[in-house]
């Protein structure tokens, strides 16, 4: 399913896969997807196609109790520019059956992001060791205790090389951070991305 909302030719859109874990919040999900949709309308130089997946391809029960339909299952053949993992309470436990697959998958994506409690999954995969990262503000102390080798920051979102983390529903990596190296620092990025970085 294509999510290109802008008219006209699109060159090499970013390929984004979003893994939605059980217990994720609708707010985190919307704050992740809607900037991509808006970016497709606002930015002439950057487009994105995204795919929402769950562990088994079935609907995901969100933290509100709402079932959320996805477009397919997490699979070992997926690849692209960005793999984003959205999680809520017990995110690592929910993801544990798929950690082996995820270890292989992260090598097939240019960048990986942990959103809200998705940072716990990245930590469980060993992707945050020696890097700067953030987590949900309620989890900072416990996250630091569990991951002493991670430089845990109190920021809304942190990008360290190809690994991005965001701390909550309204704190998500800027959409252009998946492809624009300038967006991984404190400034720069495309005009569309700057508009969307709230």
C-alpha positions in Angstrom: 0.0 0.0 0.0 1.4 3.3 -1.0 1.2 6.4 1.3 2.5 9.0 -1.2 0.0 11.8 -0.8 1.8 14.4 -2.9 1.1 14.7 -6.6 3.8 14.5 -9.3 6.8 12.2 -9.7 8.5 10.8 -6.6 12.2 9.8 -6.8 13.4 7.1 -4.4 11.0 7.6 -1.5 12.2 6.6 1.9 11.2 3.0 2.8 10.0 3.0 6.4 8.8 0.0 8.3 7.1 0.6 11.7 6.7 -2.3 14.1 3.8 -1.7 16.5 4.1 -3.7 19.7 1.2 -4.6 21.9 0.6 -1.9 24.6 1.8 0.9 22.3 0.0 4.2 22.8 -2.2 5.7 20.0 -0.5 9.0 20.7 3.0 7.6 20.0 1.7 5.9 16.9 0.1 9.0 15.5 3.1 11.2 16.4 5.2 8.8 14.4 3.1 8.3 11.3 1.4 11.7 10.8 4.7 13.7 10.3 5.5 11.3 7.5 2.1 12.0 5.9 2.6 15.7 6.3 6.1 15.5 5.0 4.8 14.0 1.8 2.7 17.0 1.3 5.1 19.7 2.4 8.5 18.7 1.2 9.4 18.7 -2.5 12.7 16.9 -2.0 11.8 14.1 0.4 9.1 11.5 0.3 8.3 8.4 2.4 6.5 5.1 1.9 5.7 3.4 5.2 4.4 0.0 6.2 2.9 -0.8 9.6 3.6 -4.3 10.8 3.0 -6.3 14.0 4.8 -9.4 15.3 2.2 -11.8 13.7 0.5 -9.6 11.2 -2.7 -9.4 13.3 -4.3 -6.3 14.9 -2.3 -4.9 17.9 -4.1 -4.2 21.2 -3.0 -0.7 22.1 -2.6 0.7 25.6 -6.1 2.1 25.4 -7.6 -1.3 24.6 -8.2 -0.3 21.0 -7.3 -2.9 18.4 -5.1 -1.5 15.7 -5.0 -3.1 12.2 -1.6 -3.3 10.5 -0.5 -4.1 6.9 1.3 -7.3 7.6 3.7 -9.3 9.8 7.3 -8.6 10.8 9.4 -10.8 8.4 13.0 -11.6 7.9 13.0 -10.3 4.3 12.0 -6.7 5.2 14.6 -4.0 4.4 14.7 -0.2 3.9 15.8 3.1 5.1 14.3 3.1 8.6 13.0 0.4 11.0 11.0 2.1 13.8 9.9 0.1 16.8 7.0 1.6 18.9 6.4 0.1 22.3 4.6 0.7 25.5 4.6 -1.1 28.9 6.6 -4.4 28.8 7.8 -3.6 25.3 10.9 -5.8 25.6 8.8 -8.8 26.8 6.4 -8.4 24.0 9.3 -8.2 21.5 11.3 -11.1 23.1 10.0 -13.8 20.7 11.2 -11.8 17.7 14.6 -10.6 19.1 16.4 -13.1 16.9 14.7 -11.9 13.8 15.2 -8.3 14.8 18.9 -8.8 15.2 19.1 -9.9 11.6 16.7 -7.2 10.4 18.6 -4.2 11.8 21.4 -5.1 9.4 19.0 -4.7 6.5 17.9 -1.2 7.4 20.0 2.0 7.1 18.7 3.3 10.5 16.7 2.0 13.4 14.6 3.9 15.9 13.1 3.1 19.3 10.1 5.2 20.1 8.8 5.5 23.6 9.5 2.1 25.2 10.9 0.9 21.9 14.2 2.0 23.4 14.1 -1.0 25.7 14.0 -3.2 22.6 17.0 -1.5 21.1 18.8 -1.9 24.4 17.8 -5.6 24.5 19.4 -6.0 21.0 22.6 -4.4 22.3 22.3 -1.5 19.8 22.6 1.3 22.4 25.8 0.2 24.1 28.3 3.0 24.0 25.8 5.4 22.4 23.7 8.3 23.4 20.0 7.5 23.8 16.8 8.5 25.6 13.8 6.6 26.9 10.4 7.4 28.3 10.9 9.9 31.1 9.4 7.5 33.7 12.0 4.9 32.8 15.2 7.0 32.8 16.5 5.7 36.2 15.7 2.1 35.6 16.9 2.3 32.0 20.3 3.7 33.2 20.6 0.9 35.8 19.8 -1.8 33.3 22.1 -0.3 30.6 25.1 1.3 32.4 27.0 1.4 29.1 24.4 3.8 27.5 24.7 7.5 27.8 21.1 8.2 28.7 20.0 11.7 28.0 16.9 13.5 29.3 16.1 14.8 25.8 12.9 14.3 23.8 14.8 12.4 21.1 18.4 11.5 20.5 20.2 10.4 17.3 23.6 8.7 17.5 24.8 7.5 14.2 22.2 5.1 12.7 20.4 4.7 16.0 17.5 7.0 17.0 15.5 7.0 20.2 12.5 9.1 21.2 11.1 9.3 24.7 7.3 9.6 24.4 4.2 10.0 22.4 5.0 13.6 21.2 8.7 13.1 21.0 9.7 11.4 17.8 12.7 11.7 15.5 12.3 14.3 12.8 11.1 12.6 9.7 14.1 13.6 7.6 16.5 12.1 10.1 16.2 8.8 8.2 18.1 10.1 5.2 19.6 13.5 5.8 22.8 13.4 7.8 22.4 17.1 8.8 19.1 16.2 10.6 21.0 13.9 13.0 22.6 16.9 14.7 21.3 20.0 16.3 20.4 21.8 13.1 20.1 21.5 9.4 17.8 19.1 7.6 15.3 19.8 4.9 12.8 22.6 5.1 10.0 20.1 5.3 11.7 18.4 8.3 12.3 21.7 10.0 8.6 22.5 9.8 7.7 19.2 11.4 10.2 19.3 14.2 8.0 20.7 17.0 
